[in-house]
Amino acid sequence: MYENIIFEIDGSIATLIINRPDKRNAVNNATVEEIDQVLAQVEKNLELRVLILTGAGEKAFVAGADIHELDKRDTLLGRSETRRRQEVYTRIEQLEIPSIAAINGWALGTGLELAMACTLRLASSKASLGQPEVKLGITPGAGGTQRLPRLIGIGRAMEMILTGDPVSAEQALAMGLVNKIVAPDRLLSEAKKLAETLASRPRLALQYAKEAVLRSSEGSLAEGLAHESYLHALSCGTQDKKEGVASFLQKRDPKFTGR
């Protein structure tokens, strides 16, 4: 069905693989559109609980934007193409289900921006993450200047973006850019293990909690607290809340239904 990606579903877990290993999985405009098509499927499939994103091969998650398309960008294309990528990456960020980036190598430029749109990030010990756009005479354009400081703070984000130098997996973990480092041969299995853990949690509680955390960087503390309270109230009206409390009191495993 797709030229540039592989999309697989295994029970309640979906996996999207950027499949351009001969190009170090560089993202071109066609890849962006295929990702968007997959997201439409994910949003409609209420059986899915987690989405994993990774890259084909052992060297790269996504090593950046397709250099041949980048070479043709003028002011008009620069605006339209980056806005389109922002839309698609934001769609990943705002999925009702959590997403996991399994960073199996280079995550540079739009690759890091794609990973940062995911809910959680696992990195191979060989991973290298960066926003090297300034070395090409441009700025990040698919969310790097906005998501990176929200994740690691303005000072560290400024250093990464202005120097264009990548950081290692260990450095990324220390600054909070990734959640965990995994041996390369265990990366996908660890991502699936984490996905299974998330899939075992009540769907609506995860959805509401994810929304509340995403809203924490917007507006005032008072607005965030009010929104959190409303989402908590919604979760209190679910069947899963009743089941969660009952199973705790009865000292048994819960059986969540996503209702």
N, C-alpha and C positions, 0 to 999 in steps of 0.2 A: 504493500500500500504506500510506503514511503521511500523516498530516495536517500534521505539524509539522517533518518532516525530509525530506531527500532522501538516498538511499543509492545510490551508484554503484560499480561494480567495473570497473576497466580493467586487465586482465592480473593482475598480482600486487599491485596497489595499489587499496585501497578508499578512498572519500571519503564522509564523513558531513557533510552541510550542515544546520545549524539553519536552518529555512526559515519564519521568521515576520518577514519584513522590515518589515511594517506595525507590528509591536510591538517593533522594534529587536532582534528575535530573542530577546526575553525568554523564559526557560525557565519553563514551567508543569509541573504534575505529569504531564500527558499526554506532554509532550516527553521527560521523564525516562524514562517507560516505553517510549517508542519507541526511545530511545537504547539501553536495555537489550536490547530485542529485536534490534537491529542487532548489538550486541556478541555475542549468542549465535550469530548467523550467522558473525561474524568468527572466533570461537573454533573453530567446526566446520570452517571452510574452510581446509584446510592449504595451499592454493595461494596464499593471501594472505600478503604479506610486510611490508606497511606500511599503517597506517590514517592518513588525513589528516582532521582536523576543522576546519571553518570555518563562517562564517555567510553567509547570503544577503544580497545587496546590498553597498553600499560603505560603509555607516555603522557597522555593528556586527558583531562576532563574536557576543557575547551581552551585551546591555546590563544584565543583571541578572535577578532573578526577576520573574515576572509579578506586577505590583503589586496586581491584584485578588485573586489568591489570597493574597498576603502580608497584605492587609488583613483577611482572614478568619482568619488564624492566631491561635490561642490557645496556651496552654502545651502541650496535648496534640498539636495539629497541628504546632506548632513542633518538637517532639521527633520525631514520626513522619516528617514530611516531610524534615527535614534528615538523619535517619538513612538514609532511602531514597536521597537524593542522594549521601550519603557512600558508600553501598554501590555505586552505579552508577559514580561517579567512580573509586573504588578499583578497580573491575573494569577500567576503562580503563588505569589505572596498571599493573596487574598482567597485562595481556595478554602473551602470549608474544612477540608481535611489537611493534616500536616504533610509537609514534604521534606525529604531528606536528600541533601546533596552528598553523593559519595565521590569525593574528589580524588581521582586516581592518578593524578600527575599535575601537569601545568593547568592552572586556572588563572588566566591572564586576561586583562581587559574585559571584554564582554563575558568571558568565562567566569571571572570572579563576580561580575555583576549578576550573572545567572545564579551562581551559587548563593550569593547573599540574599536573593529573593526567596530562597528556600527557608523553611522553618528551622531546620537543624543542619549542621554540616559535619561530616566525618571526613578526615583527610588521611590518605596514605602517608606513611612516613617519608616517602619520596616526593610528596607534593610540593609545589612551589606556587605561591599566590601573589598576585600583584596587579597594579593598574599602571602599565607602562606607556600609556598614551602620549605623555609629554615628550617621550623620546622620538615620537613621530610628528611632533609639532601640533598635536591636537589635545583636547581634554577628554576625560571620560564622558560618555554620552548615554549610557543605558542604566544609569542609576548609581554609578560609583561615587560621585561627589555627595550623594544624599544618604545612601545606605551605609557606606563605610564609616563615616563619623558617628552614625547612630549605633553601630556595633562596637567600635573600638575607641571612640572619643576623637575630638577634633585634632588634637596634637599629633597622634599617631597616624590618623588618616591623612592629615596634611603632609606628613613626611613621606608616606607611601605614594601619594598622588603627585607631589612636586618633584620627588627624585625619580619616580618611575621604577624604582628598584623593588624586586620581589622579596618576599619573606619566606622562610622555610616553614614546614609544618609545625616545628617546635615553637618558632616565634609566633605563628598564627594562633597556636593554642594558648600561649602565654598572654596574648593581647585580647583573647576572647573572640577571635575571628572564626575559629572552628571549635567544635564541642569536644572532639576526641581524635587522637591519632591512632591509626590501626596499621598493622603490617600489611604490605601490598597484597599478599595472597589471601588475606582475610577480610579485605575491605568490604566487598559486596556481601559476604555472609554476615558481617557485623551490622551492615546497614539493614539487612533483612531481619536480623535479630531485633534491632531497635524498632523496626517497622512493626514486627509482630507484637512487641510490647505496647506500642501506641495503639495498634488495632484492637488490643484486648481492653482498652479503656473505653468508657462510655462516649459514644460519638458526639453527642450534643455538648457534653461537658468540655470536651477537647475543642470543639468549634467555638464555644463561647469564650473559653479561656484564651484561645489563640487570638480572637478578635479583640479582647480586652488588652492583651499585651501589645498588639500592633497599634492600638489607639493611644497607648501610653506616651508615645513620642509626639502626639498631636495635642494642641490646646493646653489648657491649664491643668494643674493637679485636681482642682475641684471638679472640672468637667470629666476628667478621667475617672475619678472616684464615683461620680454619679453614674457614669456609663457602666462601670464595674458592678455597682449595686443592682442596676437593672438586669444585667446579664446573670448575676447570681440568682436574682429572683426568678428569672426564666428557668434556670437550671433546677430550682427547687420544685417546679411544677412538672418535671418529667417523671416518667415511670422508672427511668434508670436511677434517679435520686432515691426513690422509694426502695428499689432493689439494692442499691449500694448500702444504704443505712440498715436495711433488714438483714442483709448478708453479714454485715459487720457484727450486728447484735447476736445473730445466730451462729457466728463463727464458722461460716462456710464461704466458698468461693461465689462471687456474684455472677449472675447470668444477664448481662446487659443486652438490650435489644435495639438501642438507638432511638428510643421513643421517650 
